[in-house]
Amino acid sequence: MEWTIEELARAAKGTIVQRGAVSRFGHISTDSRQVDKDGVFVALHGEARDGHVFVPEVVRRGGGCLVVQRSVAGPKRVSVIRVRDTLKALGDIAHFHRQKLAPRVLAITGSNGKTTTKEMLFSILQRARMEDRPLRGKVLKTEGNYNNLVGLPLTLLRLRGKERAAVVELGTNRPGEIRRLTAIANPDLALITSVAPAHLSGLGTLAGVAREKGAIFRGLDPRGTAVVNLDDGRVVRQSRSFQGRVVTYGTGGFVRGEDPEMLSGGRLRFNLRVGRVREPVRLRLCGMHNVRNAVGAAAMAHAFGADVGAIRTGLEAVRPVAMRMQVERWAGIGVINDAYNANPASMEAALATLKAIPGRGRRVAVLGDMLEMGAGETDCHRQLGETAAGSGLDALYLLGRFARDTRQGALGAGMDRAVVRVVRTHGKLASELRAVLRKGDWVLIKGSRGSAMEKVLAAMKNEGA
């Protein structure tokens, strides 16, 4: 899509301070290295980096328009739009673009399961049929971690007018972000997967997490649809303010997952019920909690208008997202790589999965820290140790700043001191695991993003290679 300077200024709610040589502009970027000829550069002013510093590079690359919040020196051939806040302007531009092209937007937030649910929903909509006819047009989705105040706008700016739907993920770690993201995306359908202790350093309390996540329902147009998880009371309470259409899932919901079963290798089987229609589903994913994610995605797809056959086909086609309950085999050992992130609820779910996997091998958990847990971080890790002690583990390996707190919780809950190890480095931990693990064992590797627990698995594979 091309932009005129008038349209861009209107979208950004800014003032044209210089008209350059080019009348139409193309790709919009916040990265000076990705600016195309006649492209638009939005100079974000962040805590660590000021985009205005890179204006000369943008000019050298042939950029056609600058969106800035302070005066910059630029040649007359380059257009300049001045705004009060370039981050807000980026969101406003993306909102303008979304409204102009008008795809149906399906937005997902929640403490756990956002990315997996998004991938499931995307897979379904790619195969969707509505009223016995294919869904026309492409489906856009959030890629990677583009779920924040920069990433969501950049995702929406990828819309090209051929999309019938956009599946977007909304993330937060401080109050007000979901409200703003919802305003930018203006979703037609909205879902909160769960409310659990996460990002407490920014959101304060579990009640604060609930209020923040609930902003997606408060910001939802009354003509839209709220998809509500009946198995999470906090989600239900947040949905009560919404006056529009509601589609429920979970226990007693219109969309349900029945008779879940974990198969060998951790894969799942369950019966999906949508109203009176029942379909057997096999998931390539690991963890009973992924049945809940699948049912949430199915409810979203049903609310969108997809038929049950497409929902089943889409769910069965989904493959694990990297480092999110990703099952792999190494030297005859089963590995659950869930190293992307962690909070108390996701730790509990992962440990329950490890315990439930069929087989006779030993169960070993390798856990890093849970970060951003706020004032209660020590207690959270002690409780994690208690949870681990009740998970039928044969060994528990711990790494990180809070490892000793987790150990204390495990020992206090009766776990044998001999099988709980605190290790100081990823490499040392990998060496110990290589020495003790044997064919048929299962190991869970999990921690917050800052713990980078995937390094343990990489070191295990590479050591001695």
Secondary structure, DSSP 4 states (H G I P E B T S, - for coil): --EEHHHHHHHHT-EEEE--S-SEE--EES-GGGPPTT-EEE--B-SS-BGGGGHHHHHHTT--EEEESS-----TTSEEEE-S-HHHHHHHHHHHHHHHH--EEEEEE-SS-HHHHHHHHHHHHHT-EETTEEPPSEEEE--TT--STTHHHHHHTT--S-EEEEEEE---SSTTHHHHHHHHH--SEEEE----S-SHHHH-SHHHHHHHHHHHHHTS-TTSEEEEETT-HHHHHHHTT--SEEEEESTTSSEEEEEEEE-GGG-EEEEEEETTEEEEEEESS-STHHHHHHHHHHHHHHHHT--HHHHHHHHHH--PPTTSSEEEEETTEEEEEE-S---HHHHHHHHHHHHHS-SSS-EEEEE----S-GGGHHHHHHHHHHHHHTTT-SEEEE-STTHHHHHHHHHHTT--GGGEEE-SSHHHHHHHHHHH--TT-EEEEE--GGG-THHHHHHHHHTT-
